[in-house]
Amino acid sequence: MLAKPQFPTMPLLFTKASAVPISGLVVTFQSSVTEHSEAVEALRMIPEIDIGESAGSKLAIVIDSETKRRDQEIWNTVQQLPGVIDLAVAMVAFDEDDQAN
């Protein structure tokens, strides 16, 4: 009989880390970012979003939300904006939030 594999317990860092997601994303529009000013303005109205550099049809944004659920809501909103054809993940990190503990 094969023995059940033993996995070490995950460090506390990983269990705390899921509280505050930070996402670096690249929004791709169907044409130049400058032609989608209404969508960019809608992004500016979302307090958790910081607008970054743009080049051609691509716009960098950072989402710093309080929960994974809110992060997903924002991603869904961005994907539904007029002219958005793609939302690519550049990075996702998790920041410790001492207030959440």
C-alpha positions as CSV (number, residue, x, y, z in Angstrom):
1,M,0.0,0.0,0.0
2,L,1.3,3.5,-0.9
3,A,1.6,6.0,1.9
4,K,-0.3,9.2,1.7
5,P,2.1,12.1,0.8
6,Q,2.7,14.5,3.6
7,F,2.6,18.1,2.8
8,P,4.0,20.7,5.1
9,T,1.5,23.3,6.4
10,M,1.5,26.5,4.4
11,P,3.3,29.4,6.1
12,L,1.1,32.0,7.8
13,L,2.2,34.5,5.1
14,F,0.2,32.7,2.5
15,T,-3.0,32.5,4.5
16,K,-2.9,36.2,5.3
17,A,-1.8,37.3,1.8
18,S,-5.1,36.7,0.1
19,A,-6.8,39.7,1.9
20,V,-5.7,42.6,-0.3
21,P,-5.1,41.9,-4.0
22,I,-3.1,44.4,-6.2
23,S,-3.4,43.8,-9.9
24,G,-1.3,45.3,-12.7
25,L,-3.3,45.0,-15.9
26,V,-3.0,46.1,-19.5
27,V,-6.3,47.2,-21.1
28,T,-6.4,46.8,-24.9
29,F,-8.8,48.9,-26.9
30,Q,-9.9,48.3,-30.4
31,S,-8.1,51.4,-31.5
32,S,-5.9,54.1,-30.0
33,V,-6.5,54.9,-26.3
34,T,-7.0,58.5,-27.2
35,E,-10.1,57.5,-29.2
36,H,-11.7,56.0,-26.0
37,S,-11.8,59.0,-23.7
38,E,-15.2,58.1,-22.3
39,A,-13.9,54.6,-21.3
40,V,-10.7,56.1,-19.8
41,E,-12.8,58.6,-17.8
42,A,-15.0,55.7,-16.5
43,L,-11.8,54.0,-15.3
44,R,-10.7,57.2,-13.5
45,M,-14.1,57.2,-11.7
46,I,-13.3,53.9,-10.0
47,P,-11.4,54.8,-6.8
48,E,-9.4,51.6,-6.7
49,I,-7.9,52.1,-10.1
50,D,-4.7,54.1,-10.9
51,I,-4.2,54.9,-14.5
52,G,-0.7,54.3,-15.9
53,E,1.1,54.9,-19.2
54,S,-0.6,54.3,-22.6
55,A,0.9,53.5,-25.9
56,G,-1.2,52.9,-29.0
57,S,-4.2,50.8,-28.1
58,K,-2.8,49.7,-24.7
59,L,-3.3,51.3,-21.3
60,A,-1.7,50.2,-18.1
61,I,-3.8,50.2,-14.9
62,V,-3.3,49.2,-11.3
63,I,-6.2,47.9,-9.2
64,D,-5.7,48.1,-5.4
65,S,-8.9,46.7,-3.9
66,E,-9.8,45.6,-0.4
67,T,-11.1,42.1,-1.3
68,K,-10.7,39.5,-4.0
69,R,-14.5,39.9,-4.7
70,R,-14.2,43.6,-5.3
71,D,-11.1,43.0,-7.5
72,Q,-13.2,40.6,-9.6
73,E,-16.0,43.1,-9.8
74,I,-13.6,45.8,-11.1
75,W,-12.1,43.4,-13.7
76,N,-15.6,42.6,-15.0
77,T,-16.5,46.3,-15.2
78,V,-13.3,47.1,-17.2
79,Q,-13.9,44.2,-19.6
80,Q,-17.4,45.6,-20.3
81,L,-16.3,49.1,-21.1
82,P,-17.0,50.2,-24.7
83,G,-14.0,49.6,-27.0
84,V,-12.2,47.2,-24.6
85,I,-11.2,44.1,-26.5
86,D,-8.7,42.5,-24.0
87,L,-7.7,42.7,-20.4
88,A,-4.2,41.1,-19.8
89,V,-2.7,40.4,-16.4
90,A,0.8,41.9,-16.0
91,M,1.1,41.0,-12.4
92,V,-1.0,40.1,-9.3
93,A,0.3,40.6,-5.8
94,F,-1.2,40.3,-2.4
95,D,-0.5,43.0,0.2
96,E,-0.8,42.3,3.9
97,D,-3.6,44.2,5.5
98,D,-3.2,44.4,9.3
99,Q,-6.7,45.8,9.7
100,A,-8.2,42.6,8.1
101,N,-6.7,40.4,10.8
